[in-house]
Amino acid sequence: MKVLVVGGAGYIGSHVVKELMKAGHKVTVLDNLSSGRLQNLFPENDFIAGDLLHPETLDNAFKRSFDAFVHLAAFKAAGESMIIPEKYSINNINGTLNLLNSALLHDCKYMVFSSSAAVFGEPQRLPIDENHPKNPENYYGYTKLEIEGFMEWYDKLKGLKYASLRYFNAAGYDPDGFPCGLEQNPANLLPVIMEVATGMRSELKVFGNDYDTRDGTCIRDYVHVTDLATAHVKALEYIVSNNESLKLNLGSEKGITVKEMLEAARRITGKEIPAKFVERRAGDPACLYATSALAREKLNWIPKYSDLDTLISSTWAAYNKK
């Protein structure tokens, strides 16, 4: 298939591009490089410098007659979304509608969307499954849920078939060492630990150590980015073969504590990695992790790289290159 990957120069997007290519698909990347990196592009791919907010650019892109597209171009900083909601309204909501309209105008009716487990909000049961109540606690999660609603309506009214993939934390880097462009201004735990290990930050702040968990620190869900990329490819091939839309959770089903991540990083890197326990952050639940049972059933998706040591060692390899 000819596939347009929007946001394909970014951290997750570049890994999705690689897995699509390995599966034999022809890929074009569209990215505005606000967070993506040119170094993440593959020479085999065409590249379009473009933005979701420019319908004419999207229209010209879809004139290339793509069979499908992957959307990984939403802003994702949950904290920022609560301070600057208008930024997320314009890019995530308006931008996605531009993308949908341009795609359907040119009869491109298969879409994979990088959604988020943030659509669920505070967990009422664990692990979180697809039928868990959806009550986002931040504006970022709300925009992802709204986009899922748009896709549902476009399925009913326009014949769009989509896969919406919900996950918490992408982590790790490609086991082969490329792509390896580091995220800009990371906020997730593992890259922050790596920045401390390499001296880019002085210490790690651990928010709370008195939670009702196995070691007192929060439990979070981490899935290796290559495993996530593989799921994007499998989901695309499923919706095309079955002409059926999907909403799937992609989770570790058990989670990793902050202390477990920190201690494993110290062991693997050989670095001290100074850390300080500070007060809990408001709104931080003790545990967040999702099930992948439906993804196993529908896609035969089984993560290969999402064990703790591989998450850390592949990330450390990428940071060591810098």
C-alpha positions as CSV (number, residue, x, y, z in Angstrom):
1,M,0.0,0.0,0.0
2,K,0.9,3.6,-0.4
3,V,0.8,5.1,3.1
4,L,1.0,8.8,4.2
5,V,2.4,9.0,7.8
6,V,1.5,12.4,9.2
7,G,4.0,13.1,12.0
8,G,6.4,10.5,10.6
9,A,9.6,12.4,11.6
10,G,8.7,12.2,15.3
11,Y,9.7,9.7,17.9
12,I,6.8,7.3,17.5
13,G,6.1,8.2,13.9
14,S,9.6,7.4,12.6
15,H,9.4,3.9,14.2
16,V,6.0,3.4,12.6
17,V,7.6,4.4,9.2
18,K,10.3,1.8,9.7
19,E,7.8,-1.0,10.5
20,L,5.6,-0.1,7.5
21,M,8.6,-0.3,5.2
22,K,9.7,-3.6,6.7
23,A,6.1,-4.9,5.9
24,G,6.6,-3.8,2.2
25,H,4.5,-0.6,2.2
26,K,5.6,2.5,0.3
27,V,5.7,5.4,2.8
28,T,5.6,9.2,2.4
29,V,6.1,11.4,5.5
30,L,4.4,14.7,6.1
31,D,5.7,16.6,9.1
32,N,6.1,20.3,10.2
33,L,9.2,19.4,12.3
34,S,7.8,21.2,15.3
35,S,8.9,18.1,17.4
36,G,10.0,15.7,14.6
37,R,13.6,15.6,13.4
38,L,15.1,15.4,9.9
39,Q,17.5,12.9,11.2
40,N,14.6,10.5,11.7
41,L,13.8,10.4,8.0
42,F,14.7,7.5,5.8
43,P,16.2,8.2,2.4
44,E,13.7,5.8,0.8
45,N,10.7,7.9,1.8
46,D,9.4,11.0,0.1
47,F,9.1,13.9,2.6
48,I,6.5,16.7,2.5
49,A,7.1,19.7,4.8
50,G,3.5,20.4,5.9
51,D,1.2,21.3,8.7
52,L,-2.3,20.1,9.7
53,L,-3.4,23.7,9.7
54,H,-2.8,24.2,6.0
55,P,-5.6,22.5,4.1
56,E,-4.0,23.3,0.8
57,T,-0.8,21.4,1.7
58,L,-2.9,18.4,2.8
59,D,-4.9,18.6,-0.3
60,N,-1.8,18.5,-2.5
61,A,-0.4,15.6,-0.5
62,F,-3.5,13.5,-0.9
63,K,-3.4,14.1,-4.7
64,R,-0.7,11.5,-4.7
65,S,-3.4,8.8,-4.3
66,F,-2.6,7.2,-1.0
67,D,-4.3,4.0,0.0
68,A,-4.2,4.9,3.7
69,F,-2.8,7.3,6.2
70,V,-1.5,7.3,9.8
71,H,-2.1,10.2,12.1
72,L,0.6,10.9,14.7
73,A,0.6,14.7,14.6
74,A,-1.4,15.7,17.7
75,F,0.2,17.6,20.5
76,K,0.6,15.4,23.6
77,A,1.8,17.3,26.7
78,A,-1.0,16.7,29.2
79,G,0.1,19.5,31.6
80,E,0.5,22.0,28.9
81,S,-3.0,21.2,27.5
82,M,-4.4,22.4,30.8
83,I,-2.6,25.8,30.5
84,I,-2.9,26.4,26.8
85,P,-6.1,24.6,25.7
86,E,-6.4,26.7,22.6
87,K,-3.2,25.3,21.2
88,Y,-4.6,21.8,21.5
89,S,-8.0,22.8,20.1
90,I,-6.4,24.3,17.0
91,N,-3.9,21.6,16.3
92,N,-5.5,18.4,17.6
93,I,-9.2,19.2,16.7
94,N,-9.1,21.6,13.8
95,G,-6.0,20.0,12.4
96,T,-7.5,16.5,12.5
97,L,-10.7,17.7,10.8
98,N,-8.6,19.2,8.0
99,L,-6.7,15.9,7.7
100,L,-9.9,13.9,7.5
101,N,-11.6,16.2,5.0
102,S,-8.6,16.2,2.7
103,A,-8.2,12.4,2.9
104,L,-11.8,11.7,2.1
105,L,-11.9,14.3,-0.7
106,H,-9.3,12.1,-2.4
107,D,-11.0,8.8,-1.5
108,C,-8.4,7.8,1.0
109,K,-10.6,5.9,3.5
110,Y,-8.3,3.9,5.8
111,M,-6.8,5.6,8.8
112,V,-4.7,4.6,11.8
113,F,-4.9,7.1,14.7
114,S,-2.4,7.3,17.5
115,S,-4.9,7.9,20.3
116,S,-4.2,7.7,24.1
117,A,-5.2,5.9,27.2
118,A,-5.7,9.4,28.6
119,V,-9.3,9.2,27.1
120,F,-10.2,7.0,30.2
121,G,-9.2,9.3,33.1
122,E,-9.0,8.0,36.6
123,P,-9.1,4.2,36.5
124,Q,-12.2,2.5,38.0
125,R,-10.7,-0.9,37.4
126,L,-7.4,-2.4,36.4
127,P,-6.1,-3.3,33.9
128,I,-8.1,-0.7,31.8
129,D,-10.0,-2.4,29.0
130,E,-11.7,-0.9,25.9
131,N,-15.1,-0.7,27.7
132,H,-13.8,1.3,30.7
133,P,-15.7,4.6,31.2
134,K,-14.2,7.5,29.4
135,N,-13.7,10.6,31.5
136,P,-10.5,12.4,30.5
137,E,-8.8,14.4,33.3
138,N,-6.9,16.7,31.0
139,Y,-7.6,18.6,27.9
140,Y,-5.2,16.6,25.8
141,G,-7.1,13.4,26.6
142,Y,-10.4,15.2,25.8
143,T,-9.1,16.1,22.3
144,K,-8.2,12.5,21.7
145,L,-11.6,11.4,22.7
146,E,-13.2,14.0,20.5
147,I,-11.2,12.8,17.5
148,E,-12.4,9.3,18.1
149,G,-15.9,10.7,18.0
150,F,-15.2,12.4,14.7
151,M,-13.9,9.1,13.2
152,E,-17.0,7.3,14.4
153,W,-19.2,9.8,12.5
154,Y,-17.0,9.8,9.4
155,D,-17.3,6.0,9.4
156,K,-21.1,6.2,9.5
157,L,-21.4,9.0,7.0
158,K,-18.4,8.7,4.7
159,G,-17.2,5.1,4.9
160,L,-14.0,5.9,6.7
161,K,-12.5,2.8,8.3
162,Y,-10.1,3.5,11.2
163,A,-8.1,2.0,13.9
164,S,-7.7,4.0,17.1
165,L,-4.8,2.8,19.3
166,R,-4.8,3.8,22.9
167,Y,-1.7,3.6,25.0
168,F,0.0,5.4,27.9
169,N,3.8,5.7,27.6
170,A,5.8,4.8,24.5
171,A,9.4,4.1,25.6
172,G,12.7,2.7,24.3
173,Y,14.3,3.0,20.9
174,D,14.7,0.8,17.8
175,P,16.8,-2.3,18.7
176,D,18.8,-1.8,15.5
177,G,19.8,1.7,16.5
178,F,17.8,3.7,13.9
179,P,15.8,5.9,14.2
180,C,17.5,7.4,17.2
181,G,16.6,11.1,17.2
182,L,15.9,12.1,20.8
183,E,12.6,13.7,21.9
184,Q,12.7,17.4,22.3
185,N,11.8,18.6,25.8
186,P,10.7,15.1,27.1
187,A,8.4,14.9,30.1
188,N,8.1,11.1,30.5
189,L,10.0,9.2,33.2
190,L,12.5,7.2,31.2
191,P,14.0,10.0,29.0
192,V,14.2,12.2,32.1
193,I,16.1,9.5,33.9
194,M,18.4,9.3,30.8
195,E,19.0,13.1,30.9
196,V,20.1,12.8,34.6
197,A,22.3,9.8,33.7
198,T,24.0,11.9,30.9
199,G,24.4,15.0,33.0
200,M,21.7,17.0,31.1
201,R,19.8,17.3,34.4
202,S,21.1,17.3,37.9
203,E,18.6,15.0,39.5
204,L,15.3,13.1,39.1
205,K,12.3,14.2,41.1
206,V,10.1,11.3,42.2
207,F,6.7,12.6,43.0
208,G,5.6,10.6,46.1
209,N,6.8,7.4,47.7
210,D,3.8,6.6,49.9
211,Y,1.3,5.2,47.4
212,D,-0.4,1.9,48.0
213,T,1.8,0.1,45.5
214,R,4.5,-2.6,45.8
215,D,7.2,-0.1,46.6
216,G,5.3,3.1,47.4
217,T,5.9,4.8,44.0
218,C,3.5,5.1,41.2
219,I,2.9,2.3,38.7
220,R,2.7,3.3,35.0
221,D,2.3,1.5,31.7
222,Y,5.3,1.4,29.3
223,V,5.3,-0.3,25.9
224,H,8.3,-0.3,23.7
225,V,8.0,2.0,20.7
226,T,8.8,-0.7,18.2
227,D,6.1,-2.9,19.6
228,L,3.7,0.1,19.3
229,A,4.9,0.6,15.7
230,T,4.2,-3.0,14.9
231,A,0.7,-2.6,16.3
232,H,0.1,0.3,13.9
233,V,1.0,-1.8,10.9
234,K,-1.0,-4.8,12.0
235,A,-4.0,-2.5,12.7
236,L,-3.8,-0.9,9.3
237,E,-3.6,-4.3,7.5
238,Y,-6.6,-5.5,9.6
239,I,-8.9,-2.6,8.8
240,V,-8.1,-2.9,5.1
241,S,-8.5,-6.7,5.0
242,N,-11.7,-6.7,7.0
243,N,-13.1,-3.2,6.1
244,E,-13.9,-2.9,9.8
245,S,-13.0,-0.1,12.3
246,L,-11.2,-0.9,15.5
247,K,-10.6,0.7,18.9
248,L,-7.8,-1.1,20.8
249,N,-5.8,-0.6,24.0
250,L,-2.1,-1.4,23.9
251,G,-0.8,-2.0,27.4
252,S,1.8,-3.9,29.4
253,E,-1.0,-5.4,31.6
254,K,1.1,-4.9,34.8
255,G,3.1,-1.7,34.7
256,I,6.4,-0.6,36.2
257,T,7.0,1.5,39.3
258,V,9.1,4.6,39.3
259,K,11.6,2.9,41.7
260,E,11.8,-0.2,39.5
261,M,12.6,2.0,36.5
262,L,15.2,4.0,38.4
263,E,17.0,1.0,39.9
264,A,17.1,-0.8,36.6
265,A,18.5,2.3,34.9
266,R,21.2,2.6,37.5
267,R,22.2,-1.0,37.0
268,I,22.2,-0.9,33.2
269,T,23.9,2.5,32.8
270,G,26.3,2.1,35.7
271,K,25.5,5.7,36.6
272,E,24.5,7.0,40.1
273,I,21.4,8.9,38.7
274,P,20.7,11.2,41.7
275,A,17.0,11.2,42.7
276,K,15.0,13.0,45.3
277,F,11.5,12.2,46.7
278,V,9.2,15.1,46.7
279,E,5.5,15.7,47.4
280,R,2.9,13.9,45.3
281,R,1.5,15.7,42.3
282,A,-2.1,16.6,42.4
283,G,-4.2,14.2,40.4
284,D,-1.6,11.5,40.1
285,P,-3.3,8.1,40.5
286,A,-1.3,5.3,42.1
287,C,-1.7,2.9,39.2
288,L,-2.3,3.2,35.5
289,Y,-2.0,0.3,33.1
290,A,-4.1,-1.2,30.4
291,T,-4.9,-4.6,29.0
292,S,-4.0,-5.8,25.5
293,A,-6.3,-8.8,25.3
294,L,-8.4,-7.5,22.4
295,A,-5.3,-6.5,20.5
296,R,-4.0,-10.1,20.9
297,E,-7.3,-11.4,19.7
298,K,-7.8,-9.1,16.7
299,L,-4.2,-8.5,15.6
300,N,-2.2,-11.3,17.1
301,W,-0.1,-8.5,18.7
302,I,2.4,-9.8,21.2
303,P,5.0,-7.3,22.4
304,K,8.6,-8.5,21.9
305,Y,10.6,-5.6,23.4
306,S,8.6,-4.2,26.3
307,D,10.5,-5.8,29.1
308,L,12.1,-3.4,31.6
309,D,15.7,-4.1,30.6
310,T,15.1,-3.7,26.8
311,L,13.2,-0.5,27.4
312,I,16.1,1.0,29.3
313,S,19.0,-0.5,27.4
314,S,17.7,0.7,24.0
315,T,17.0,4.2,25.4
316,W,20.5,4.3,26.9
317,A,22.0,3.3,23.5
318,A,20.2,6.2,21.8
319,Y,21.4,8.7,24.5
320,N,24.9,7.4,24.4
321,K,25.1,8.3,20.7
322,K,24.7,11.9,21.8
